[in-house]
Amino acid sequence: ATACALAGVGIGAIVTRGITPPTADQPTVRLSAPIARENSRAAGLTVASDGAFVLVVGSADSRLFMRRRDAFDFVPVPGTEGAQSAFLSPDNQWVAFSAAGRLRKVRIDGGPVTDIADATWGGGTWSPDGAIVYGPGSGSGLWRVPADGGKPEQITTPDSARGEFGHWWPQFLPDGHTVIFTNYRTPFSTSRIEAIDLRTKRRKVLVDGAVNGLYVRSGHLLFGRGTATVFAVPFNADRLETQGDAKPVLDDVDGNPAQGRLSFAVSNNGTLSYLPQSQWTPKRSLEWVDRTGKETLAIPQPGYYTSPRVSPDGRTLASASL
């Protein structure tokens, strides 16, 4: 009998740049900062709404690290061990994240950690009126809960009969009552970005064949299609309509197709931060390993493989690839 293994280690970096075209008064600035990455969890990153700092998961215990715009180093955020899928409060004073089966929050400058609700998956969005919309599990729909804690309310339910697996990566639009999210479906190509009005629960499809939608104040909707490329399409947030064709705007972005996401974030002032795939996730080899420890390449070329699965008879291997 044989098993499949992934081989690869590396150190990543975070890159910050502008998402809008440069001008004489506001030229594009690109910064790169190294991050020691000792774990293999793809937990994404987030950036403050004013671009003042960025948060990313790092180290062996998967804690959150923060780097301020005017600082050189990343520093750990106390109490965030085991964190994944972090998101910030509108005033950038609190960070919420999933850890140890709970949705939690803690002040950026330190303090006690507060449990908000049960959650094993993470990913959420925080409204100005103090509501959090989040995904408690990978196969769940979206739920809403007060940021100070309370009884969670289910908002959406995946329709498995239509191939829906989960509703992920929500984001409040500026109106405060509309949320965009990824409707992750199988096959992957049928996934789509949708919007839901929390007042009426009415949903609308925005982009087909897309995941990880992110609205930016320039009037665009950014998203991925299961590769390392970020696309952008003009988007009217009031009418919930895309306008024109989508264009690729950024390549070499790390991500995880099985989680329907890319590791990038954009602030309200146009600061874009992302994890370069070429540095954060080095190319790996897929190998068969028999009971004696003998290794044989399953695929000759190294690549950005993730989530390998072996068929029940042990003869066929399937893997996602960025």
PELINQUI-V518585 format. One record per residue. N is the residue number from 0. NEAR is the number of other ideal C-beta (glycine too) atoms within 8 Angstrom. Layout:
# PELINQUI-V518585
N,NEAR + N,NEAR
This chain:
# PELINQUI-V518585
0,5 + 1,9 + 2,7 + 3,12 + 4,8 + 5,10 + 6,6 + 7,10 + 8,3 + 9,9 + 10,8 + 11,13 + 12,12 + 13,14 + 14,11 + 15,12 + 16,10 + 17,10 + 18,10 + 19,6 + 20,3 + 21,7 + 22,6 + 23,4 + 24,3 + 25,6 + 26,6 + 27,6 + 28,7 + 29,7 + 30,7 + 31,8 + 32,10 + 33,7 + 34,13 + 35,7 + 36,9 + 37,6 + 38,10 + 39,3 + 40,7 + 41,12 + 42,10 + 43,12 + 44,15 + 45,10 + 46,14 + 47,10 + 48,9 + 49,8 + 50,11 + 51,7 + 52,11 + 53,13 + 54,13 + 55,13 + 56,14 + 57,12 + 58,10 + 59,5 + 60,7 + 61,13 + 62,13 + 63,13 + 64,14 + 65,12 + 66,13 + 67,7 + 68,7 + 69,3 + 70,7 + 71,3 + 72,5 + 73,10 + 74,8 + 75,10 + 76,14 + 77,6 + 78,9 + 79,15 + 80,8 + 81,9 + 82,14 + 83,13 + 84,12 + 85,17 + 86,11 + 87,13 + 88,11 + 89,8 + 90,5 + 91,11 + 92,7 + 93,12 + 94,15 + 95,16 + 96,15 + 97,13 + 98,11 + 99,4 + 100,6 + 101,11 + 102,17 + 103,12 + 104,12 + 105,15 + 106,7 + 107,11 + 108,5 + 109,8 + 110,7 + 111,5 + 112,9 + 113,8 + 114,8 + 115,13 + 116,12 + 117,8 + 118,13 + 119,9 + 120,12 + 121,14 + 122,11 + 123,13 + 124,11 + 125,14 + 126,11 + 127,5 + 128,5 + 129,8 + 130,10 + 131,14 + 132,14 + 133,17 + 134,18 + 135,12 + 136,9 + 137,10 + 138,6 + 139,12 + 140,11 + 141,15 + 142,14 + 143,11 + 144,15 + 145,8 + 146,13 + 147,6 + 148,9 + 149,6 + 150,4 + 151,10 + 152,7 + 153,8 + 154,12 + 155,11 + 156,5 + 157,12 + 158,6 + 159,7 + 160,4 + 161,6 + 162,9 + 163,11 + 164,10 + 165,12 + 166,14 + 167,15 + 168,12 + 169,15 + 170,11 + 171,11 + 172,11 + 173,6 + 174,7 + 175,9 + 176,6 + 177,13 + 178,14 + 179,13 + 180,16 + 181,15 + 182,11 + 183,11 + 184,12 + 185,6 + 186,6 + 187,10 + 188,6 + 189,10 + 190,12 + 191,13 + 192,15 + 193,12 + 194,13 + 195,14 + 196,10 + 197,11 + 198,5 + 199,5 + 200,9 + 201,6 + 202,9 + 203,8 + 204,8 + 205,13 + 206,13 + 207,6 + 208,8 + 209,13 + 210,16 + 211,12 + 212,16 + 213,11 + 214,12 + 215,11 + 216,7 + 217,7 + 218,8 + 219,10 + 220,16 + 221,13 + 222,16 + 223,15 + 224,9 + 225,9 + 226,6 + 227,11 + 228,10 + 229,14 + 230,13 + 231,11 + 232,14 + 233,10 + 234,12 + 235,10 + 236,11 + 237,5 + 238,5 + 239,9 + 240,6 + 241,11 + 242,7 + 243,5 + 244,4 + 245,9 + 246,7 + 247,8 + 248,8 + 249,10 + 250,7 + 251,7 + 252,16 + 253,14 + 254,14 + 255,10 + 256,12 + 257,7 + 258,9 + 259,14 + 260,14 + 261,11 + 262,12 + 263,14 + 264,12 + 265,12 + 266,12 + 267,7 + 268,6 + 269,13 + 270,12 + 271,14 + 272,12 + 273,15 + 274,15 + 275,12 + 276,13 + 277,6 + 278,10 + 279,13 + 280,10 + 281,8 + 282,7 + 283,11 + 284,10 + 285,14 + 286,11 + 287,10 + 288,11 + 289,9 + 290,5 + 291,4 + 292,6 + 293,6 + 294,8 + 295,9 + 296,9 + 297,8 + 298,8 + 299,3 + 300,4 + 301,6 + 302,9 + 303,10 + 304,11 + 305,13 + 306,8 + 307,11 + 308,7 + 309,8 + 310,9 + 311,3 + 312,5 + 313,7 + 314,4 + 315,6 + 316,10 + 317,6 + 318,10 + 319,10 + 320,8 + 321,12
